[in-house]
Amino acid sequence: MISASRMRRRLPGALLAALLAAAPSPAAAGVSVALLPAHPVVAPDSTFALDLDVTQAGSAFNGFHAVIGYDPAAIAFVQLSPLSLQEGCLMTGACSGACGTTYSRFTAAGDSLVIDESLLCNSYSLTGPGQIYTLRFTAGSTQQTTYVRVRRIAFYQAGVAVTPVTSADAQVDIHTTSGVAPGASVAGLRLGVMPNPARGPVSLAIEAGAPGEQLVDVLDLAGRRVRALERAWRPAGARVLAWDGAGEDGGRLPAGVYLVRVRAGEREVRARVVL
């Protein structure tokens, strides 16, 4: 086997740089978390869910503490029963190798939700990406924009704090979607994603209530388009569109959480997908 120092002496500089650039990069340090979907549009008086997700592979952790804030004048929190239904699939082992046994404590008071969650799995840690908690809300009757915010969050590995931690909030638009303007191309729109999480191709189940032009894009969590999948006139009804997990350049996107957006007339739906 040739040592790294001998290889550097033998290879031309340009070739060595290309080889080093092609080498897989290590997982990001720290933990990145977000409330997803980042920008849901919901009807007044409807119930919707927000997931607290680790958005990319990072530092290992086996527990977290989070404080989530919201405006109770705009939306109302709906507590699930039993509380274990609020635990994310990363923590329960449904989408990870965790043992399924957790310590969980949850408090809802005023305008804040306090979550404490730890794995009780011997010598097991998580790195993400994936869902660590889910929260359900009911929108008020007034059309408005409100926010659900990550006020405070900390991750721990065997009792030691993991740093750095970055977080992203969710903007919730409460808006009537049933009364579309004359000439709108659709009367309803649905989007499903399978499988999710995905290690390979993703199937997008799209159902439109009327014919019209449909735009299908893949976004990152900052709302930037990373792949334009389709822009075409489609008949009413259900269909399946395949996405290979690649970006605009044809290369597979890094592991993480993305948003699939479908627009048809004045309607828009988004679905979260984890690669």
N, C-alpha and C positions, 0 to 999 in steps of 0.2 A: 504494500500500500504506500502510495506517495504522500508524504507529509504536506501540510498546507504551506509551510515555508518553502519546500522544494518546488511545489507547484507554482508558487508566485515567481520563483526565479526562472522557471522554464516557460511559462505562458506569457505571450505578449500582453501588454497592459489592456488593450481594448477587449481581447478575448476574456481575460480574467474578470474585468468589470462586468461583462455580459453574463458570465457564469454566476458571479455573486448576486447580480440583480435577479437572476432566475431562481435563486434559492428561496424556499418558503420562508416567509417572515414569521416571527414568533407572535403569539397572541398578545393583544394590547394589554398593557398594565392597567390595573384598576378595574372599576366596574362602571358600565354605562347603562342607564336605566331610563325608561320612558313610559308615559301613559299613552296607550294606543287603543283605537286609532287616534292620531294626533289632531285630526280636524273632522270629527263626525258632524253630520247634519241630521238632526232628528226632528220629528214632528212634535208639536205641542201635546202634552199629556201622554207621550209615549215613553216606554221603558227602554233603556239602552245600557250597554255594558262597556266599561273601560278596563283594559288589562294593564297591569304593571309588569313590564317586560324588561329583562336584561337583553339588550339589543345586539350584542356581539360577544364573541368569546374574549374573556379577559382573565383577571386574577381569580384564583379559587376562593370560594366562600362557602360557609355552611350555615349562615344565619343572617338575618337583616332586621333592622328597625326602621319603620317609615311613618311619617305623619303626612297625610293627604288632606288638603284644604279645598273647600268648595263654597259656593254662595247658596245657602239654603232658601233664599228668596227666589232663586232661579231654578234650582233642581233639588230634588229630595232623594236622600240615600235610601236604598232598599236592602235591608239585611237578609241574606240567605239563611235558610235553616235546613240542615245543620250548618254551622259555620265552616265546616270542612269543605263545603262546596265553593267557598271563596279562595281556597288555597290553589295556587297555580300548579300546572302539571310538572314543572321542574322540581318543585318541592315534594309533591306526592309520589313522584316516580312514574307518572303516566307518560311522560315524554323524556325521561332521563333514567339513569341507573340507580336513583335513590331508593332506599329500602321501604319508603312509604310511611315511616313513623316520624312524626314531627311534634315539636312543642309549638303551640300556636296560642296567641293571645290577641284579642281584638276589642277595641273600644270605639264606640261612636258617640260623640257628644258635640252639640252645637254645630259648628261649621268645620269640624275636623274628624278624621278617622285615624286611629293609632293602631299600627300593625307590628307585632313582634312574632317572628317565625324562625325556627331553627330546626335543622335536621337532627334526628336522634339515631343516625346511622354511624356505626363504628368506622372511623378512618375514611369517611367518604365526603367529598366536596364537589361543588358545582362550579362550572365556568361559564355556562350559558352558550349560545343565546336561548331564550325561551321565557315562558310565562311564570312569574313567581306569585302573582295574586290577581284576583279579578274582583271588580266592584260594579254594582248595579245601581242605576239611578232612574228616577222618573222626572221627565222634563215638566216644567210649569206650563201654564196656558198662555203666557206672554211670549211673543216672538222677540228674541234677543240673542246676544252673544255672551257667553259666560265661560269661565275657566275652571278647570280642575287642576290643582297645582301640587307638585311634590314639594312640600314645605321643608321637610327634613328627611334625609335618608342616610343610613350607615350600614355597611356590610362588615361581617366578622368572619374570621377563619380561626376556629378553636379559641374564641374569646379575644383575639387580637384584631383591631380595626384594619380594614383593607382600604388603601388609598391609592390614587384619587378616585372619587366617585362623582360622576356627572349625571344630570337628570334633565328631562324635558317634560313640560306640561302638556295638557290637552286643551284645545279651544273647541267649545261646543256651541254650534249654531242651532238654535231652536227656531225652526222655520217651517211654515206650512208648505208641504210639497204636493198636496192633492189638487190644488187649484192652479194649474199651469195656464200660462197665457195662451190665447188663440194661436194656432199654428205650431204649437210645441209638438215635437216629433214622436214623443212617447207618453203613455199614460201610466206606466209603471216600469220598474227596473229592479232586477235582483242579480246578485253576484255570489257565487260560491267558489271556494278554493279547495282542491284536493290533490294530493295529500298535504297536510299541514301540521307539523313541520315537514319539509321535503328535502330529500337528498338528491333527487334527480328532477325530471320534468314535472311541471305543475299543470293540472287541468283546471281551466277557469269555466265554470258553468254560468252562462249569462242568459237571462230571461228578460225579454222586453215585451211590453204590452201592446206596442204599436210599431210599425215600420219607421225607419229613420236612420240617419247617420249615427254611427257609434264610434267613439274614440276610446281605445283601450291603451293605458300607459302603466308603466311600473315606476314608482317613485321611491326615493330614499326617505328617511325620517325627517329630513329638512324640507321635503316637498319638491326636491329637484328630480326631474325626469331622468331616469337612467336607461329606459328602454321604451320606445314607441312600438307597441305590438300591432296595432291595427287602426286604420281610419277608413271606414267603408260604410256604404248603405246596406242595412240588413233588414230582412223581413221581421215581422212580429213572431214571437215564439222563443223556444229555448234552443240553445246551441252550446257547444263546448269548444273552447279555444285553448290550444296548447302553448305553454311557455317553457322554454328549455332552461331557464335560470340564468340566461346570458344577458349581458348589457348591450349597448349599442355597437360596441366593437366586436361582438361575437364571442368574447371571453366570458367565462362563468363569473358571476358577481361574487364578491367575498361573502362568507357566511354572515348572517345577520337577519334583521327584520326589515321587510320592505312592504310597501303599500301598492296594491293593484287598484287602479282607478278606472271606472267606466263612466263615460259621459254620453248621454243621449238626449238631445234637445235641452230642456232646462233641468233635467234630472242628472244626479251624480251619485254613485255609490262607490265606497272604498272598502277593501278587505285587506286584513293583515296577513302576510305570509312569511314564515320563518324558513330561511334556507340554512 
